[in-house]
Amino acid sequence: MDEFMLIFRRDHETKENQPSPEDMQASIKEWLDWKGSLAAQNKLVSQGNRLRPDGKVIKSDKVVINGPYAEIKEAIGGFIVIRALDYDEAAELARDCPILRAPWNGSVEVRMLVSESNS
């Protein structure tokens, strides 16, 4: 089994795409249930964490800019790490992620973590 990071993105800027406080509250159970299902299948490696939309980016010339990625409206909101046989299984597990449902209309990026066994 390999480990995969699921990176959650959504539009943090467009007013119409922002969830209401009620939507935010209702989503907590969905996220807990989804992560609980992954844990019950022994697929959850790390619960990760939510990320604030602001931050800093340090470029190769050592210049620090406000970020991340100010030129795009979709921002990374959080991540978890799962274990799966391959990309297909990891993508299948990601299909039930609450961020893919309205009003979030987000996306999940699936990336394999590099380890000594798969480098």
N, C-alpha and C positions, 0 to 999 in steps of 0.2 A: 504494500500500500504506500502511496505517496501522500504528501501533504500539499494542500492547496489553500491559498488565501482567497477569500471571497471579499471583494472590495465593493462597498455600497455607495452609489452615487445618486444624487437627485438635484433638481433645479432649486437652488437656494435664493434666486433673485426674482423671478417672475411672480408677481403678487398673486395671480390666479392659481398658481401651482403650489401655494403654501398651505399646509394642512392647518385646520382650525385647532384650538386647544382641545376640543372634544376628540378630533381625529387623532391627535397626539396621544391622548390618554387611552383611547380604544386600541391603539396600535401596540401598546406595551404588552398586553396579553398575547397578541398575535406573535410578536417577536419571542416572548418567553416560550410559547407553545412550539414554535418552529425550532428554536435552539434546543428545547427539551426533546423534541423528536430526533434531532441529530445526535444528541447525547445518548438517547435510548438505543440508537443503532450503533453506538460506539464510533461515531463519525466525527464528533466534535473534539478537536484538539485544544483550541483556545477560544474563549468567548470574545476575545478581542476587546474593542471598546468603541464608543462613539467618539467622533472627532468634531471639534469646533470648525466652522467654515473658514475662519481666519488663520493666518500663520505667516511664516517668513520663508523665503527661498534664497539660498546662497548659491550664486553662480560660480562657474569655474574661475572667473577673475576676482573672486572673493567679494563681489558686490552683493549686498543684502537688499532684497526688495520685498515689499509686501506681497503676500501670496496666500495660498498657492494659486497659480494659474489665473490671474486676474482677468485674462482675456476670454475666459469661458464662463458661462453661467452655471454649469453643472459642477458640483463640488463633491469631494469624497466626504461621506458622512460617518463612515465607520468600516469595520472589518471583523471577520472571524477567520479562524484557521480550521479546516476540516481534513479528514483523511478519506481518500477514495482510491479505487483501483486505477483510474485514468481520468483524462479530461471529460470524457463522456459521462462517467458517473458523477463527477464533481458538478458538471453543468446540470445534470438531472436533479441533484440535491439542491442546487441554487434556484431551480424553477419555482419552488414554493416560498421563496423569500418574500416577506411582507412588503418590501420596498417596491416590488413589481406591481402592486395593486394601487388602484386609485385611493386616495388623492395623491399619492406619492409619485406615481409615474416615473420611478427611478430605474436604475439598471444595476446589474451585478457583473463585475469583471472577475473572471476566474483565472488565477495565476498559480502555476506550480512552484512550490518552494524548492530551491536547489539544496540538495544534501550530498554528502559523500557518495551515496549509493546511486544518485541519478544525475550527477554533474557531468 
